[in-house]
């Protein structure tokens, strides 16, 4: 992923800011509604002509994500100037108390994407444990979730020519029950050998 772009800021009033796309492309968010955002934090990526570029929050903007483009979708086509996030700047004090490691944790470099459209589930049943959790190391061939397609549940298996044999899960992007389309990011990952030592 390239060093990327800084989002454009459009202020609406004293308590909210809108962050807009600096270019045309396919947007993938790494922050959810309700999360805190700090200046310079990677908040997503934009794919332009097959190349992914990190998207960073601009200097001077901090707060809580009130809404984001595409709602629950993970890949959203954008035009220049489209609003990606609405940030409540009234929660800047919360951001100041958050640790800098939070921003680094979502700066993932790999993505495991959905091979088809369907409804995502992260556990075999509502009463069972999740297949994986953030921070886990996944191996090729490991089941990471289920995809319901036309009332049939299909296993989502970690695999792909561009993915390493093992990787650390930085973020599980969709929530249980979210609809995804082919190519949507399911897992934001870091190669296992690049995981920072504790």
C-alpha positions in Angstrom: 0.0 0.0 0.0 1.3 3.4 -0.9 1.8 6.2 1.6 -1.5 7.5 0.4 -3.7 10.6 0.6 -4.9 13.0 3.3 -8.7 13.4 3.3 -10.1 16.8 2.6 -11.9 18.6 5.4 -15.3 20.3 5.0 -16.5 21.9 8.2 -20.3 22.0 8.8 -20.4 23.7 12.2 -18.6 23.9 15.4 -19.2 20.3 16.5 -19.0 18.3 13.3 -16.6 18.0 10.4 -17.0 16.1 7.1 -14.0 14.3 5.6 -14.2 14.1 1.8 -12.5 11.9 -0.8 -9.3 13.5 -2.4 -9.7 11.4 -5.6 -11.9 8.9 -7.5 -11.6 5.2 -6.6 -13.0 2.3 -4.5 -13.0 3.1 -0.7 -12.5 0.6 2.1 -12.9 1.8 5.7 -10.7 0.6 8.6 -12.7 2.5 11.2 -16.3 1.9 12.3 -19.1 4.3 13.4 -18.5 5.2 17.0 -14.7 4.9 16.9 -12.3 7.7 17.7 -10.2 9.2 15.0 -7.0 11.3 15.6 -5.0 13.5 13.2 -2.9 11.5 10.8 -4.6 8.2 11.6 -5.1 5.8 8.7 -8.9 5.6 8.4 -9.1 3.5 5.3 -7.8 2.9 1.8 -8.7 3.9 -1.7 -8.0 1.8 -4.7 -7.1 3.8 -7.8 -6.5 1.8 -11.0 -5.7 -1.3 -9.1 -3.3 0.4 -6.6 -4.3 0.8 -2.9 -3.5 4.1 -1.2 -3.8 4.7 2.5 -6.3 7.4 3.6 -5.3 9.5 6.6 -7.3 11.9 8.7 -6.1 15.5 8.2 -4.3 17.6 10.8 -6.6 19.4 13.1 -9.4 16.9 12.9 -10.1 14.6 15.8 -13.3 13.1 17.2 -15.7 10.2 17.0 -17.0 8.8 13.7 -20.8 9.6 13.4 -21.3 8.2 9.9 -19.3 6.8 7.0 -19.8 6.3 3.3 -21.5 3.1 2.3 -22.9 2.3 5.7 -22.1 -1.4 6.4 -20.5 -2.0 2.9 -16.8 -2.5 2.8 -16.1 -1.4 -0.8 -17.7 1.8 -1.9 -17.2 3.5 -5.3 -16.3 7.2 -4.9 -16.1 10.4 -6.8 -13.8 13.3 -5.9 -15.2 15.3 -3.1 -17.7 12.6 -1.9 -18.1 12.6 1.9 -16.4 9.6 3.5 -16.9 10.4 7.2 -18.8 12.7 9.5 -16.7 13.3 12.6 -18.1 14.7 15.9 -15.4 17.1 16.9 -17.1 17.4 20.3 -15.4 14.2 21.4 -11.8 15.5 20.9 -11.0 15.0 24.6 -11.6 11.3 24.2 -9.2 11.2 21.3 -6.5 12.9 23.3 -6.8 10.2 25.9 -6.5 7.4 23.3 -3.1 5.8 22.7 -1.0 6.2 19.5 -0.9 2.5 19.1 -4.6 2.5 18.1 -3.9 4.3 14.9 -1.0 1.9 14.1 -3.1 -1.1 14.7 -5.4 -0.4 11.8 -2.6 0.4 9.4 -2.9 -3.0 7.8 -1.1 -3.9 4.6 -3.0 -7.0 3.4 -6.6 -7.8 2.9 -8.5 -11.1 2.7 -11.6 -10.4 0.5 -14.9 -12.2 0.0 -14.9 -14.6 -3.0 -18.6 -14.0 -3.5 -21.6 -12.0 -2.4 -23.6 -13.1 0.7 -24.2 -12.6 4.4 -21.2 -12.8 6.7 -21.1 -14.7 10.0 -18.0 -14.9 12.2 -19.2 -17.9 14.3 -20.7 -21.3 13.5 -23.8 -20.5 15.5 -25.0 -17.7 17.9 -24.0 -19.8 20.9 -20.5 -20.8 19.7 -17.2 -19.0 19.8 -16.0 -17.0 16.9 -13.8 -18.7 14.3 -11.1 -16.0 14.8 -10.6 -12.8 16.8 -8.6 -9.7 16.2 -5.0 -10.4 17.1 -5.1 -14.1 16.1 -2.7 -15.6 13.6 -4.5 -17.3 10.7 -3.0 -20.0 8.6 -3.7 -21.0 5.0 -6.7 -23.4 4.9 -8.1 -22.1 8.2 -11.8 -21.3 8.4 -12.3 -17.6 9.2 -16.1 -17.3 8.9 -19.2 -18.3 7.0 -21.0 -16.8 4.0 -24.7 -17.4 3.6 -25.6 -17.5 -0.1 -29.2 -18.5 -1.0 -29.8 -20.1 2.4 -26.6 -22.2 2.1 -23.7 -21.6 4.4 -20.3 -21.7 2.8 -17.0 -21.8 4.7 -14.7 -18.8 4.2 -11.2 -20.2 4.1 -8.1 -18.1 4.4 -6.3 -18.6 1.1 -5.1 -16.6 -1.9 -1.9 -16.4 -4.1 -1.2 -12.8 -2.9 -1.5 -13.8 0.8 1.3 -15.2 3.1 1.0 -18.6 4.6 0.2 -17.0 8.0 -0.9 -13.5 9.0 -2.1 -11.6 12.0 -5.7 -10.3 12.0 -5.7 -6.6 12.6 -9.4 -6.1 12.1 -12.5 -8.2 11.2 -14.3 -5.6 8.9 -17.9 -6.8 8.6 -20.1 -7.4 11.6 -22.1 -10.6 12.1 -25.0 -10.5 9.7 -23.5 -7.8 7.4 -24.1 -8.3 3.6 -20.9 -8.3 1.6 -20.3 -8.4 -2.1 -17.5 -10.1 -4.0 -14.2 -8.3 -3.4 -15.3 -6.7 -0.1 -12.6 -6.8 2.6 -13.3 -9.4 5.3 -10.0 -9.3 7.2 -7.4 -6.5 7.4 -4.1 -8.3 8.0 -0.4 -7.9 8.7 2.1 -10.7 7.7 2.9 -12.8 10.8 6.6 -12.1 10.5 6.0 -8.3 10.6 4.1 -8.3 13.8 5.7 -5.9 16.3 7.4 -7.6 19.3 5.9 -6.8 22.7 
